Amino acid sequence: MGLWGAIKSFASTVGRAIKSAVKSFANVIAGNKPSRVDYNETAQTFERERSYNQHTATVDETVEMDRVVSDTRNKYYDKLNNIEKATIDCSRKTFDTMIEEIKNIVDKNKIDFNVKSVEYDFENIIKRFKNTFSDDITRHIALSDRKFSSFLSISNSSERGRKISSYIEELINDAKEEYYKNIDKITNDSLKSISAAINNNISSIEKSIENIKNEIEENRKLKEAEIEPKRKEYEEKEQLLEYFYTILDNE
């Protein structure tokens, strides 16, 4: 295989490895995301209640609706804890797969890349998710939340229940998607860095090969009497050139 054919083959191999890492990561995410939560209980709770308008409600009506909303909010703490745990567990499986792919690429191509820093970033994302997930959802399940309160005023009971349960589902899904998006960013940034490092390695090898080729060509122009002192150095350069070809051919 010629020089440029070897380089082309090497770059293609690296490209396939990076695409494989991305594909593997995406597939595990799709397979491990927690299934949907059943929101029927929430819908049924608010279907049974009368519509509530915060601007016209009596004190007693406000107290009663606040109790129902508080009960709903408290029930969601356990649900949210389970969702949080399932989300983190499945993302860890995904992340472990992605890290193995990255380590394989790094080791195979002898790249200077700090895998520990990626793991550190991942743990920080988990920590932020744990600290904010439940509170970000439950603070919206309240009479003080304008959107939630507006759904309580819907006169049609089935629509009221559906709107409220859909709103909570949307809040949960948005929070999970934000979490996964942050993990995606770590993945993409890591693979971009690895790709750049591999390209730098290729450029370095290309430059070394070109320098050696130029030096060999210059040696060939020497007069017969000048060739012998240069013969050993010439042979060493050719051996080094063959070594670089071997690196490219083996990838």
Secondary structure, 3 states (H helix, E strand, C coil): CCHHHHHHHHHHHHHHHHHHHHHHHHHHHHHHCCCCCCCHHHHHHHHHCCCCCCCCCCHHHHHHHHHHHHHHHHHHHHHHHHHHHHHHHHHHHHHHHHHHHHHHHHHHHCCCCCHHHHHHHHHHHHHHHHHHHHHHHHCCCCCCCHHHHHHHCCCCHHHHHHHHHHHHHHHHHHHHHHHHHHHHHHHHHHHHHHHHHHHHHHHHHHHHHHHHHHHHHHHHCCCHHHHHHHHHHHHHHHHHHHHHHHHHHHC
